[in-house]
Amino acid sequence: MLKVIVAPVDGGWTVDVEDIDNPMMFASGRAAEDAARDLALKLAAAGADVELELRLRNAERAARFVVLAPVEHEDRPLMIRTGREAAVA
């Protein structure tokens, strides 16, 4: 499973795909989250299952999603929010 992480850095936010040394930099967290979500959905549409993790400024995990590749009878990926915060909502 590929892991896409949105994390704070000095001067902005980064979107990083684990094991790929080519992070994307953004000035706002919202732009980074949007790009990471789009990337996760595109990777899943191409057949890869993806874990998407969003971190806060203090490096704590804000949210975690699992994006599953489409199964035979589906035409798009499935994004599921996971973790304790999903059960509380």
MOMO-V338887 format. One record per residue. N is the residue number from 0. RES is the residue in one small letter. SS is DSSP state (H for helix, E for strand, - for the rest). NEAR is the number of other C-alpha atoms within 10 Angstrom. Layout:
[[N	RES	SS	NEAR] [N	RES	SS	NEAR]]
//
This chain:
[[0	m	-	12] [1	l	E	17] [2	k	E	15] [3	v	E	23] [4	i	E	24] [5	v	E	30] [6	a	E	23] [7	p	E	22] [8	v	E	13] [9	d	-	7] [10	g	-	10] [11	g	E	14] [12	w	E	24] [13	t	E	24] [14	v	E	27] [15	d	E	20] [16	v	E	21] [17	e	-	13] [18	d	-	9] [19	i	-	8] [20	d	-	8] [21	n	-	10] [22	p	-	14] [23	m	E	14] [24	m	E	19] [25	f	E	19] [26	a	-	14] [27	s	-	13] [28	g	H	21] [29	r	H	12] [30	a	H	15] [31	a	H	24] [32	e	H	22] [33	d	H	13] [34	a	H	17] [35	a	H	23] [36	r	H	22] [37	d	H	12] [38	l	H	17] [39	a	H	29] [40	l	H	23] [41	k	H	17] [42	l	H	18] [43	a	H	24] [44	a	H	19] [45	a	-	13] [46	g	-	14] [47	a	-	18] [48	d	-	22] [49	v	E	23] [50	e	E	22] [51	l	E	27] [52	e	E	22] [53	l	E	22] [54	r	E	18] [55	l	-	14] [56	r	-	13] [57	n	-	9] [58	a	-	12] [59	e	-	10] [60	r	E	14] [61	a	E	13] [62	a	E	16] [63	r	E	20] [64	f	E	20] [65	v	E	20] [66	v	E	25] [67	l	E	22] [68	a	-	23] [69	p	-	17] [70	v	-	12] [71	e	-	6] [72	h	-	6] [73	e	-	9] [74	d	-	10] [75	r	-	15] [76	p	-	21] [77	l	E	17] [78	m	E	19] [79	i	E	14] [80	r	E	16] [81	t	E	14] [82	g	-	11] [83	r	H	10] [84	e	H	11] [85	a	H	12] [86	a	H	8] [87	v	H	6] [88	a	-	5]]
//
